Structure formats: C-alpha cells, structure tokens
C-alpha cells in the first residue's frame, strides 16, 4: 500500500517535470516559423525565445512564498494552470504581445515547479527511496524534452500553421496534471509546520511509513520547536553550510556547459565540420543518451549514494570536455569524434549532476527553510543557465571551441574538488537528520 501510494503521488507531481522539459524544449521547433509569422527583427526574436527563461528565473526566485503560504499542493495547482493557459494562449495568440505574455506565463510555471515539485516529493518520500522518487522529476524533465522533439518532428509536416499545434499540444498533458493533483495529499511536513494540523498529517504519514509513523511525527514536531524560520534569515550564520552547498552545486551544474550543449548542439556540431542533417541526427542521439543515463541514475542513486554518482560523473565530465577542447585545438575533425565525446559528456552528466541536483538541494535544508533553500538553489541554477545560454554564441565565436570547452573542463576540475572535500552523503537519512547535521546550532 505505502510503496504504491507514495510512488503514485510522486509520479503525479513528476508530471510537472515532464511539462517543464516539454515547455523548455518545444520552442526549438517553432522558433523559425514564429520569427517569419510576425516578421521579427533579430533582437525581437531573441527576446521572444528568452521571455520564457525570464519567467523561469522569476518563478524560481519567488516559488518559495506560495509554497510556504498556500501549501505545496495548492502551488502545484497554479503550476498546472500556468502550463495549461500558456499552451492554449501561445497556440491561439493573434498578436506578438499576447504570445509573449503566454510564453512568460509558461516560464513562471517552469520556475515554480522546479522549486515546489522536488520539495513535495522529498517531503512525502521514505528516506530509503527518496533519491529515486525525487529523481523521477529529473527523469520526467528529460522525457518531456524527448517527447517535445518527437512531437515537433511529427507536427512539422502539417503546413505553415503547424507551429501553433507544436505549442498548443501541451494543453493535453497540462490538463491531465491539473486533474490528477486533486488526488494527492498535502505534504505532512507542511501541515505540521505551517498549519499545525497534526491529525491530518499523521494520516498521511501512516501511508508513507506505517511502521514508524508516530516516531516520525515526533521528529517533525521536534524540528518545529526549533523553528527559527519566522525570524531568522536564510543567510544567517546557522544555515551557512546548506546555503554554500546549494549555491555551489547549482553553479557547477551550469558551468559544465550543459545548457550550451543542449541549446546549441547543432551549432557545435557544425563548428566541428558536420553538415546540417548530420548535426540534427547527432542532437537526437544526445537526447536518447540523456534519457537512458538519467533512468540508470535514478535506479542506483539510493543504493550507491549521491556523492559517489557525483565523483564518477565529475571524472567523466573532465575527460570528455578536455577531449572536445583538444579536438577543436588540433583541428583534426575526423567525422564523428566531437559528437562521440559529446555523447560521453551527456552520459556522465545525466548519471551525476542531472539526476542528483534536485534530489540533493531538496534534502539539505531543515524543514523550516526547505522552500527558501530550494528557491535559492533553483534560482542560482536558472540565472546561470540564462547567462551561459546568452554568452555561449559570443564566446564560441570570439574564443573558439577549444578555449570555450577548456573553460568548461576546468570548472569540472573545481567541481571534483568540491564534491571530494565538501559534499556530504545524504542517502538513507531522514530529512530531519540531514537538516540537523548541516545546521549550526
């Protein structure tokens, strides 16, 4: 009963991750048609593509407030509604300004879901399965990206207005998400800490952990007695360790170059001498590798631990990025060398950073600061994503592929040191244990 209920709740909330991935990637198939349809200048076109990312940054920055005030479940209703309205609105928009408003709304949904969904899943998961259940969120992000690429390919055969269907088709999974949220319970930790509804929380804890629910209730209530969250700032000295861990983890996630590679893979492959068709084919390969290794990681994360995955991944990322840099430097582009190294990079990234980031950041803050801490990690991630995506074309053109990828590789050497010297292992521990260990009393 417990196992299947918690899995079902996690799968429903992870649908937010699917829509996150779909919404982020779907624009890639429609962007040229949109530019032609509204006769956009280069600057207007760039703003049109980036407006969702601006919404994502703002959504991630302010995602903690509704999550703490209205509850995790009610905030997920907002996320589902934002995705639904965004998909219908962008599909039917009759002028550019309305299109921008609805794309921005979709971005807000992505930002808020990147805060709320991992928090919810971490708070309803038993300690021994929390990694794989929160990992479902990232798995669904990757699945959403893959499905959007496939959907774009199939819908693109439909003529000049096919871009509207590419964006509008997201309404179907969004509506399903909105309906299914009704069937999940509120987070028991939120009910205890924010509402004082102990009896209601205990009913939910009985489903999650029937053998030790009373002990877990006492632990959560005790953590609320030490709750300084109403007066203390996230940046007060006692939370220094989890704050540093969250910021550095999110920073290293993006300076690996992952978003530059996801957004600009065809451009990178063309820099390496591949034709346009081969570049697109190689990009699909990256998506498949990303999917496979994310699935592998969420199946082992609770067995081998977060830190071990990060150590293995960091070494693989360093090797693959330096191989790409050396190939650009030597100029010896022998067919598919760079796409091959890129696929190795994606495999190690998906197996480590990709699978671990949302799990780890959702675990390391104490109950009273979890939403604010997740917001800090998520917003750091999205601000860095925007910076890297914005700067990459300029850096690649001015510095060349060798220097750009040497920079990414060097950053991963620093990540390896960070993981080795600073990153704690969190597998198999309750959220209260982790929070207590990392907070200075």
Secondary structure as the mmCIF struct_conf table of DSSP 4:
data_model
#
loop_
_struct_conf.conf_type_id
_struct_conf.id
_struct_conf.beg_label_comp_id
_struct_conf.beg_label_asym_id
_struct_conf.beg_label_seq_id
_struct_conf.end_label_comp_id
_struct_conf.end_label_asym_id
_struct_conf.end_label_seq_id
HELX_RH_AL_P HELX_RH_AL_P1 UNK A 2 UNK A 37
TURN_TY1_P TURN_TY1_P1 UNK A 38 UNK A 39
HELX_RH_AL_P HELX_RH_AL_P2 UNK A 42 UNK A 69
TURN_TY1_P TURN_TY1_P2 UNK A 70 UNK A 70
HELX_RH_AL_P HELX_RH_AL_P3 UNK A 72 UNK A 92
BEND BEND1 UNK A 95 UNK A 95
HELX_RH_AL_P HELX_RH_AL_P4 UNK A 96 UNK A 124
BEND BEND2 UNK A 125 UNK A 125
HELX_RH_3T_P HELX_RH_3T_P1 UNK A 127 UNK A 129
HELX_RH_AL_P HELX_RH_AL_P5 UNK A 130 UNK A 155
HELX_RH_3T_P HELX_RH_3T_P2 UNK A 156 UNK A 158
TURN_TY1_P TURN_TY1_P3 UNK A 160 UNK A 161
HELX_RH_AL_P HELX_RH_AL_P6 UNK A 162 UNK A 168
TURN_TY1_P TURN_TY1_P4 UNK A 169 UNK A 169
HELX_RH_AL_P HELX_RH_AL_P7 UNK A 170 UNK A 180
HELX_RH_3T_P HELX_RH_3T_P3 UNK A 181 UNK A 183
BEND BEND3 UNK A 184 UNK A 184
HELX_LH_PP_P HELX_LH_PP_P1 UNK A 185 UNK A 187
HELX_RH_AL_P HELX_RH_AL_P8 UNK A 188 UNK A 190
HELX_RH_PI_P HELX_RH_PI_P1 UNK A 191 UNK A 195
HELX_RH_AL_P HELX_RH_AL_P9 UNK A 198 UNK A 208
TURN_TY1_P TURN_TY1_P5 UNK A 210 UNK A 212
HELX_RH_AL_P HELX_RH_AL_P10 UNK A 213 UNK A 225
TURN_TY1_P TURN_TY1_P6 UNK A 226 UNK A 226
TURN_TY1_P TURN_TY1_P7 UNK A 229 UNK A 231
BEND BEND4 UNK A 232 UNK A 232
TURN_TY1_P TURN_TY1_P8 UNK A 234 UNK A 235
BEND BEND5 UNK A 236 UNK A 236
HELX_RH_3T_P HELX_RH_3T_P4 UNK A 237 UNK A 239
HELX_RH_AL_P HELX_RH_AL_P11 UNK A 240 UNK A 255
TURN_TY1_P TURN_TY1_P9 UNK A 256 UNK A 257
HELX_RH_AL_P HELX_RH_AL_P12 UNK A 258 UNK A 271
TURN_TY1_P TURN_TY1_P10 UNK A 272 UNK A 273
HELX_RH_AL_P HELX_RH_AL_P13 UNK A 276 UNK A 304
HELX_RH_AL_P HELX_RH_AL_P14 UNK A 306 UNK A 330
TURN_TY1_P TURN_TY1_P11 UNK A 331 UNK A 331
BEND BEND6 UNK A 335 UNK A 336
HELX_RH_AL_P HELX_RH_AL_P15 UNK A 337 UNK A 349
HELX_RH_PI_P HELX_RH_PI_P2 UNK A 350 UNK A 354
HELX_RH_AL_P HELX_RH_AL_P16 UNK A 355 UNK A 363
BEND BEND7 UNK A 364 UNK A 365
HELX_RH_3T_P HELX_RH_3T_P5 UNK A 367 UNK A 369
HELX_RH_AL_P HELX_RH_AL_P17 UNK A 370 UNK A 421
TURN_TY1_P TURN_TY1_P12 UNK A 422 UNK A 422
HELX_LH_PP_P HELX_LH_PP_P2 UNK A 423 UNK A 425
TURN_TY1_P TURN_TY1_P13 UNK A 427 UNK A 428
HELX_RH_AL_P HELX_RH_AL_P18 UNK A 431 UNK A 438
BEND BEND8 UNK A 439 UNK A 439
#
